[in-house]
Amino acid sequence: MKKITCIECPMGCEIDVEVCDGKVISIIGNTCPRGKLYAENEVTCPKRVLTSTVKSACGKPVPVKTDAPVKKAELFALMEKLNSITISLPAKIGDIVCLDFSDGANLIVAGNVEK
């Protein structure tokens, strides 16, 4: 039995997830459907939105994030990939830095940066 605190909404439900041979057997404690889905994903393949910075050609850091959650197990490899990226300025929120950065998630600019 795994105990998880749901982060999908402000309720912060304490959820108990029973897992057998890598498969979810039961989920107890969620008060909404989002909690059930979160708990199932958290024990089978946890994902997170990656938020960081990349370099610009002039040296200014540019805030970036993935536009969808990526596998938590791949975060360190994706950070290595980020280190090799340099973009030109100006950059504005929503600009795509890298299409299909990881499993269909794009890397996008998360804050405006002028020259």
Secondary structure per residue as TSV (DSSP state, phi and psi in degrees):
chain	resnum	aa	ss	phi	psi
A	1	M	-	360.0	126.8
A	2	K	E	-108.4	137.3
A	3	K	E	-101.6	131.2
A	4	I	E	-132.8	140.0
A	5	T	E	-98.7	119.5
A	6	C	-	-70.4	139.4
A	7	I	-	-117.2	14.4
A	8	E	S	-76.2	-26.1
A	9	C	S	-147.4	172.6
A	10	P	T	-65.5	-11.6
A	11	M	T	-62.9	-35.7
A	12	G	-	60.7	45.2
A	13	C	-	-58.3	140.0
A	14	E	E	-88.6	115.5
A	15	I	E	-114.4	134.7
A	16	D	E	-102.3	127.4
A	17	V	E	-121.1	123.3
A	18	E	E	-97.0	125.8
A	19	V	E	-123.2	137.4
A	20	C	E	-135.9	123.3
A	21	D	T	54.2	39.9
A	22	G	T	77.9	5.6
A	23	K	E	-116.5	141.5
A	24	V	E	-75.1	125.3
A	25	I	E	-96.7	-44.7
A	26	S	E	-151.6	153.1
A	27	I	E	-132.3	122.8
A	28	I	E	-131.3	134.6
A	29	G	S	116.7	-12.6
A	30	N	-	-76.7	144.6
A	31	T	S	-104.4	-3.8
A	32	C	S	-143.9	162.9
A	33	P	H	-62.5	-30.3
A	34	R	H	-62.8	-35.7
A	35	G	H	-65.2	-39.7
A	36	K	H	-63.9	-46.2
A	37	L	H	-64.0	-42.3
A	38	Y	H	-59.6	-48.3
A	39	A	H	-61.4	-44.0
A	40	E	H	-61.4	-46.7
A	41	N	H	-66.2	-36.2
A	42	E	H	-65.1	-33.5
A	43	V	H	-91.3	-19.8
A	44	T	H	-99.3	-42.4
A	45	C	S	-158.4	81.3
A	46	P	-	-62.4	142.1
A	47	K	E	-132.0	153.4
A	48	R	E	-143.0	154.2
A	49	V	-	-79.7	128.5
A	50	L	-	-87.9	125.4
A	51	T	E	-125.1	128.7
A	52	S	E	-162.2	-155.9
A	53	T	E	-134.8	155.7
A	54	V	E	-123.3	164.3
A	55	K	E	-82.4	148.1
A	56	S	E	-101.8	164.1
A	57	A	T	-58.9	-30.2
A	58	C	T	-93.3	2.2
A	59	G	S	101.1	-11.1
A	60	K	-	-72.4	138.1
A	61	P	E	-74.3	144.6
A	62	V	E	-121.2	121.1
A	63	P	E	-69.0	135.3
A	64	V	E	-136.2	161.9
A	65	K	E	-156.0	162.7
A	66	T	E	-82.2	147.4
A	67	D	S	-86.3	3.4
A	68	A	S	-154.5	156.5
A	69	P	-	-62.4	146.6
A	70	V	E	-119.9	161.9
A	71	K	E	-60.8	128.6
A	72	K	G	-59.3	-35.1
A	73	A	G	-64.8	-19.7
A	74	E	G	-98.4	1.2
A	75	L	H	-58.0	-43.5
A	76	F	H	-65.7	-40.4
A	77	A	H	-64.9	-38.4
A	78	L	H	-69.2	-33.1
A	79	M	H	-64.9	-38.4
A	80	E	H	-60.7	-43.1
A	81	K	H	-62.0	-39.4
A	82	L	H	-59.9	-37.7
A	83	N	H	-61.9	-21.5
A	84	S	T	-93.3	-0.3
A	85	I	-	-96.1	132.1
A	86	T	E	-131.1	132.7
A	87	I	E	-121.3	162.4
A	88	S	-	-96.6	155.2
A	89	L	S	-102.7	158.6
A	90	P	-	-74.7	159.3
A	91	A	B	-129.8	135.7
A	92	K	-	-123.5	155.8
A	93	I	T	-49.6	130.2
A	94	G	T	95.1	-14.6
A	95	D	-	-57.8	136.3
A	96	I	E	-82.8	122.7
A	97	V	E	-89.0	-42.7
A	98	C	E	-146.3	115.0
A	99	L	E	-73.3	137.0
A	100	D	E	51.2	54.5
A	101	F	E	-61.3	-38.4
A	102	S	E	-160.8	118.8
A	103	D	T	46.9	44.0
A	104	G	T	89.7	-11.9
A	105	A	E	-82.7	129.9
A	106	N	E	-89.0	154.7
A	107	L	E	-97.4	122.7
A	108	I	E	-125.2	159.7
A	109	V	E	-73.2	134.6
A	110	A	-	-107.3	-1.2
A	111	G	S	-161.9	144.5
A	112	N	-	-67.5	135.0
A	113	V	B	-135.4	121.0
A	114	E	-	-90.0	168.2
A	115	K	-	-65.6	360.0
